[in-house]
């Protein structure tokens, strides 16, 4: 809104009050997360206290030995990274075809891609679980519980999302650019690689970050498809709860370690993300 | 990058003679772009091929398998060889929808809980999102910081966010009970939040906390696209800020809202993460969402046939609701690709 005059007091006060309440709602868990990760165990097992009795960084040291956090971290990195890489690569070709060419079945393809995003994950989980178990038995390869199997299941949500977002990005790049490349003697693939992809780099990065985020936070498939050695962070964090007590300060420290890179990436790239989400879905 | 790739292989500066040969194919190719219909017709399919193969592997095949599973008595003993499971026709479906028997009754209950949860969580998430977006449309000091703070709950990996909430909601030593019991004295006893009836409240609060930033994000972007001239014209006509919001902002948001509410509905209705991390494999009865219910009947009681039948029913319900919604709002028709 362009207002040469200051907004009226009623608006300013409404804004102050509502935004203060929302800030408390949004920030309280974050505040507790950070402060509890710096508390001694005593403080988090007894009554809650806002002010820690003493500050300590020992939770950040202990998290690595209480559970094999580094292994979980690596598993999450491999699985989310591979799912992201595969889906972005394959989606680039598919989205280019949809964005630049007319062909039979195009509408069916895009509608299918879009509709798979509305399906509940549980719908794919049961059959995929059975397929992996039975295929593993038939071939003797331990598919179930492997990182490869988990990566494939993650493609069920990263691939349609990437295709959908990239169609939006490619549509926003002027066709004149790649038509010029085609008349200059580039093949269609040349036009894609040398013109469209470089022009869409912000979009491709945003799609990759978003795919990585969703894969990093995935719980349903990871809870079923992993074993002790392939467990991801999402499941591994449950290891801080023992029979006798929960190491809440370590849980919070480990949560922060798992969150900070993701949150930073999201906040840095949110402008591009919004552009893609709105281009794809909310035009 | 682009400067590096052409020289080495084809036409180097050292071989001017080779240049015509290297450029040779490009001349006919230039002409081929338009006339060669076969090539053009095949190309999009070639580009789509990897995606199509994967789609068949990860979406189509599992769905076919899922439907077949739902017609079988697929209990634990057949997991390792599901083809051998006996065919029982529509029995799984019949049992799932028979509301007078325990299985159907429990499914209906969890369906109703899911509906109530979805309506409440989506309403609040949308309401908070639209309020914050409108109030933050005009810049003020600290807007950037607040924007980042509001988006953080959505950016957090869901398990870290929900684990933190389960810490806050512990009966003994949780922050929530400390504030309402010790500090404010609102309750005589300390309520349980993660078991019993209160678990429904906890579920809604956590889901809203997690999803409203998404509504906020999308609606803020949508507000940027409203032409400034509309507001200028309204000001000239003497409309105050509240009138501008009512007459310009809210109506302009309506196409975005239609899609946003649908997305929020689908996410919330299908949500597995929040209840699973908050309550574990079996949720309290008051917060027994359908996705958790199916998960439990599949991976705790190991009845995959029944779980698949419930999944198919869930999908049918979502298809019908989404179809009706799209027909009613026309939200789907506007974005033909």
Interface residues (C-beta under 8 A of the other chain):
Chain A: X1 X2 X3 X7 X8 X10 X11 X14 X15 X18 X19 X22 X23 X25 X26 X27 X28 X29 X30 X32 X33 X36 X44 X45 X46 X47 X48 X49 X90 X91 X93 X94 X96 X97 X98 X101 X103 X106 X107 X109 X110 X112 X113 X116 X117 X118 X119 X120 X121 X122 X123 X124 X125 X126 X127 X128 X130 X131 X133 X134 X137 X152 X153 X155 X156 X159 X160 X163 X167 X182 X183 X185 X187 X188 X194 X198 X213 X216 X217 X219 X220 X223 X224 X233 X234 X237 X248 X251 X252 X255 X256 X258 X259 X262 X263 X266 X267 X270 X273 X274 X275 X277 X278 X281 X282 X283
Chain B: X1 X2 X5 X23 X26 X27 X29 X30 X33 X40 X41 X43 X44 X45 X47 X48 X50 X51 X52 X54 X55 X57 X58 X59 X61 X62 X63 X65 X66 X69 X74 X79 X80 X81 X82 X83 X128 X131 X132 X135 X136 X137 X138 X140 X146 X148 X149 X150 X151 X152 X153 X154 X155 X156 X157 X158 X159 X160 X161 X163 X164 X165 X167 X168 X172 X173 X174 X175 X177 X178 X182 X209 X213 X217 X218 X220 X221 X222 X228 X231 X232 X235 X240 X241 X242 X244 X255 X256 X259 X260 X263 X266 X269 X270 X272 X273 X276 X277 X291 X294 X295 X298 X299 X304 X307 X308 X311 X312 X314 X315 X318 X322 X334 X335 X336 X337
